Amino acid sequence: MMESPFPPDEAAMVTDDPAILYRHPVMREIRRLLSWQDREKFSKTSGCFDRTYWGWKFTDFPGARFQEGIYALAHLFSRPFPGNDLSANQRVLDWARAGMNFWRGIQYQDGSFDEAYPFERSLAATSFTSFYVGEAFLQLADHIPQEEKSALYRTFERAGDWLCKNDEHHGVLSNHLAAAAAALHVIYRICGEERYEKRSRYFLQRIYERQSEEGWYEEYGGADPGYQTHGTFYLAVIWQDNRDAALLESLQRSLAFLKYFIHPNGTLGGEYGSRNTEFYFPAGFEILAGAIPDAALIARFMRASVEKQTAAGLSAMDAYNFLPLMNNYLFAADHARSPGNATDKLPCQQEEEAYFPDAGLYVKSNSAYYSVLGLSKGGVLKVYNKVTRNLAASDCGYWSQVSGGAVISSQSLRRPGRWSRSDDGFTVEVNFAQVNQRTQSSWLFIGFRLFSLTVGRLQTAAYWLKNLLVKVLVQRHKEVPLRLIRRVHFKDNEIVISDRIEIDGTLQISGLQTGAKFSTIHMGSSRYFQHQELDIPPTNPQDLVADLIKNRHISVDRVLRILASESEGSL
């Protein structure tokens, strides 16, 4: 029961129906989805998808975003296809309705929902859940009794009214704004009230205003390819319904940028992005494939990545990104079409270069390698062998420890940053900054909960707390008097990296090493495992601190050689 219609080793052979590529990983995970939900009718938490809350009872509130699992049930109930035992199954319908009713029950009177802690009143939780539950409601409306339907109408209205009065203030996260716009658009479709569509356009305008002239959508102060694939989906859903010319033009510019950060092996993004994410949400590209050629290119190229889970995919997700990615695969399955005989290629399949000074990113593609240099991230460098398509080298910068045990690193987002361009490369200058490695402690947790349960009930206090958390965990950059000057020269078959590290003040450090794979900010959506981590050539870590302390500066020169053959490069 519920087995994929194709064994894993045979799924790759199926090409006539690309929807199968998206359904296959979903059907492999259905048992996990259903196990998360409290499916007992008599239970006080019936319908809840937060198993940690209702099953293990380890938390003191249910996270609203787990209710996004309702959409997957509604989708699979509504669509018959080989191997889908959930189609037209009454129990599945009952579970979906129970999920909607639980979602309705955890809504605050003002219309908002919580994601990370009680009384958070999260725009993200309100937006994402309203969108997915709204889409599920539209698919199941004919199967829902009128009294229950009326109660859900009121729930959507409260959520829509809250979104009409509230915004996100702790930073610009375009994927959240896109979700808010999509949620309001769905609520408009359900309730028919023009105020929701008007507010949806407000959130779209906020995205347009912060969209770079280079095309990318802002995520915490910079460009982040992984989250850009996520935000693209919600915008594509809106465009699919309203065919708005301004929205389509915005998406065209967005994808003209994004296509440069699809790697030869089917991964994308990473530490050169503002949020370090590497997941891929395919549905937006499948929806837009008929309208935007770049969307068709990305969708076609990345289907094999989804099939093999090369990029951070569903099999790698934790609880907090599992449901939105599963739902995204299902939306993609609805819109995937045969690629036809298209001959256009992505930048990673050609020889070209692209420089995005606003984002602080440079791409160099020749016959030997495909490389991305993160100028705004302290010179982070990713290099792919164009023949083997493997990750040939990854340099995420330097890290060290100062007195007291704090970790410092050259990897941090700086926009505008300090770099200059030469004929064959760039020089990047960046100060090391402290890395926030703070985790929750018992006393900190008690204080945090006391605040959220008392003063934090007030919306102004809740906003203040969210702003503080983001400032401390994501945006704080406490620099230290240690500077990296990195020169990167791109040649036909090699990349030359010349680093100079200087102590520029009083500083006590212990240990100084490079790292092939690490992240320096709090970001739960980064650092999912990808097989390409195993491709990174091994290195012998060299502690450079003794010479640095002695001379107050050191120079490190490395050459990455990659021939246009089956041989791999190494730093």
Steps between C-alpha positions, in 0.01 A plus 500: 500500500618854414813377324625706208395342170867481407791358696772763564732359234228502236356845566773663292382308194161669501508810279159519332330649806729738693238522777623160617839649584330721759242250626756226555688664791170614651350151503814365665440742789122464545534274803706767671241768423210291630695399810545863591125558522283418800237294318283406800157663489452508879837665566505864613782552248329313216634624168823646642811432287748610769587156634758643742211686665217244497697174494823555693365798697845661503373849410242729657327625185416360155691654211242619249720437198478125544138535384635559150484121473127543438572603143682175419202299626254709299713473188541124521132450587400697190734347241495137391823364358674160514623419848289767674288312752393827659287604203128524584563327833246612761748467786740735323220753458417470870866555593522808277184645655631427848820683409304804383294503817809479719655788304181697559519426872855631551435835333509803727193720511689765306550250215870418542692178569822398675803332349801512735358589843170586673344840423746555216220606265712410203445643154676196359279250683184692415598536134635155423225309681222717358634436151532121530183447704321735262613302196393178674162653584440595137566141395283341769219757532241273339573233762474726808167545686358852485532574874865398496554694181352816654730471800799471269381805302516701822848363572625609159338841544672554836834395352446729201400793719811450715721495191326819383610677819842348562836475329845351560748741662803295607657489154414465133424138419348502155382139523291594806355802321422281199324250726297782657397620154407146394307436822295817456435409138370157604287655776359739239408201283327336798324801652463731201592815696697752291696626802698176505601533136597863558722403792651221291608764250655698786731211588588455133593866483727460802682220316535709184638795696775287651574299186851574379553641152697178450177305547542331837249518784639616834550250783649649818700761315619306197432245228432140600437256212341228715237725652450669165371168364256490791371855457471448124238231562253725684541775243447248219176378659367855510606569141341176383165632622517871414750511207629835626757649260703677771529180701610303194764762419631482857520122479678515164772722649522277805557184299748672268712541814421171669602281206865589561496321835388161376815287518608234246421214740143616568562680828456871557585773746709457810725711716533776239131582556369728772330214688725212387208287380530221245149358468304506176125563475405400143132590468542866408714408201258233381212749525692768310663271242252591228539874556868555587772316304741515795239326717476219245880468493525475878204262532630266232859496628406455866254212453787253517616668820158447659492142380842422647462743794830661398412844631373515857168326438212341685708211632738745670241728660432531870154557644501873432554488124364153425137605456548807279734302275265201482214731407721668243575168332126438475438841341787425261343165408180681400683726256792295367489451126720320251812711430469450126804558283633818661864568417576806715741450788565638846816701572654196672475316166672775302810719508430847634544727799266720699571768759233619742655786701186576701472140622878469525518189282713399204454195277767363267423210267746361247570159349677379814305635795196684631572727794310738726687760705317656794649849508249615762576196718874549546607320183315169545575287194326199343655326199347219292677280247311546173589149375427289809243755627628438853577763761874537444572750776319691771654777709272657758772719647704494819402439857685545827445529874567799723562511874192382685421239236296711257529401135578760235484468122566687177161382370229759556263699282629846412291713267644728390831323540860580421618346176654604172512340157803437280536356150498139619346507846414682819654620826274473805573657838302403809541512876441186704187511714374298795283200420184469707488140622249561777255221576208488742572439869258412779517840671489689172200292394320572829559873464394492137177315580415726793535801275295351216224388738473839675621822338547318170123460465493865393556529126746788531706292743477198270640709211779632723595146600506377138717795396740428787527131415580571135752769590683271744485175302515613137604860451763566767854534361749578777827553318844424643839647394583217260477565128498276192612633164418238238602518136336254262628464144299299246704332227408247230570183700577629845394745767771670707411610853742731683404581859660746738378501861600791725458572870401864527479558875502312830381145449566163661412209275551125506480304179441626148373273224304505178171313475344334198147500641372711788246772575538796733143619564194356670301351213296188556440461127869462416748214542277218379718214379568461129701222341738754349653548845661159448650624172708773660864391472659427839748752635757495776393775741791731563496710814636836391475682830862469615638688200218752520570583864874518438488728195153658548427402143520192279460425132339185364510419129304217342438383146193304394574318175214351302562356157226446246517126563383248753763608753391687810644821633619569851609798703 
